[in-house]
Amino acid sequence: MVSKTIKKESSFKQQYFTPFQFNLIKALKKLGPLTRRDLVRELKTPRTTIHDNIVKLQRRNLVEKFSKNNGKRGRPLIFYKLTEGK
């Protein structure tokens, strides 16, 4: 299957994204830091697809992850956000 790429010149310095990656970036830009569960609900996409594309965007230094402890026991929540300056 051939995937289309979208060239965006706005704030991403003429980089190429798949349509899904572009929608992922738009969601993070619009809504701020989100967990993977939030992204699944927002984009109505399987979590593995979200994860694979977030990893690709992390490698390009466009998205970063951070953890936030909610004061309860257990694992802290992992959030994803656009890197500064994007």
C-alpha positions as CSV (number, residue, x, y, z in Angstrom):
1,M,0.0,0.0,0.0
2,V,1.4,3.4,-1.0
3,S,1.0,6.1,1.5
4,K,0.6,9.7,0.5
5,T,2.7,12.4,2.1
6,I,1.7,15.9,2.8
7,K,4.1,18.7,2.6
8,K,3.5,21.4,5.2
9,E,5.5,24.6,5.2
10,S,3.8,26.5,8.0
11,S,5.7,26.0,11.3
12,F,7.3,22.7,10.4
13,K,10.0,24.0,8.1
14,Q,8.9,22.2,4.9
15,Q,8.7,18.6,6.3
16,Y,6.7,15.8,4.9
17,F,4.0,13.9,6.9
18,T,1.5,11.2,6.2
19,P,-2.1,12.4,6.5
20,F,-2.4,10.6,9.9
21,Q,0.8,12.2,11.2
22,F,-0.5,15.6,10.2
23,N,-3.8,14.9,12.1
24,L,-1.8,13.7,15.1
25,I,0.2,16.9,15.1
26,K,-2.9,19.0,14.7
27,A,-4.6,17.3,17.7
28,L,-1.5,17.8,19.9
29,K,-1.3,21.5,18.8
30,K,-5.0,22.1,19.4
31,L,-5.5,20.2,22.6
32,G,-2.1,20.3,24.3
33,P,-0.4,17.4,26.0
34,L,-2.4,14.2,25.7
35,T,-2.1,10.6,26.8
36,R,-2.2,7.8,24.2
37,R,-5.7,6.9,25.4
38,D,-6.8,10.5,24.8
39,L,-5.3,10.4,21.3
40,V,-7.1,7.1,20.6
41,R,-10.4,8.7,21.5
42,E,-9.8,11.9,19.7
43,L,-8.6,10.4,16.4
44,K,-10.6,7.2,16.6
45,T,-7.6,5.1,15.6
46,P,-6.1,1.9,17.1
47,R,-3.5,2.5,19.9
48,T,-0.8,0.7,18.0
49,T,-1.2,3.0,15.0
50,I,-0.9,6.0,17.4
51,H,2.1,4.5,19.1
52,D,3.9,3.7,15.8
53,N,3.4,7.2,14.5
54,I,4.3,8.9,17.7
55,V,7.6,7.0,17.7
56,K,8.3,8.2,14.2
57,L,7.6,11.8,15.2
58,Q,9.7,11.5,18.3
59,R,12.7,10.4,16.1
60,R,12.2,13.6,14.1
61,N,12.2,15.6,17.4
62,L,8.7,16.9,16.8
63,V,7.0,15.1,19.7
64,E,8.2,14.4,23.2
65,K,6.8,12.4,26.0
66,F,6.8,13.1,29.7
67,S,5.3,11.4,32.7
68,K,3.1,12.9,35.3
69,N,2.3,11.3,38.6
70,N,-1.3,11.9,39.7
71,G,-0.6,11.3,43.3
72,K,-2.0,7.8,43.3
73,R,-0.4,4.4,43.5
74,G,0.6,2.7,40.3
75,R,2.2,3.8,37.0
76,P,2.4,7.5,36.2
77,L,0.5,8.7,33.2
78,I,2.6,9.2,30.0
79,F,1.7,12.4,28.0
80,Y,2.8,13.4,24.6
81,K,3.3,17.0,23.4
82,L,4.9,18.9,20.6
83,T,8.4,19.9,21.2
84,E,9.1,23.6,22.0
85,G,9.3,25.8,19.0
86,K,7.0,23.7,16.9
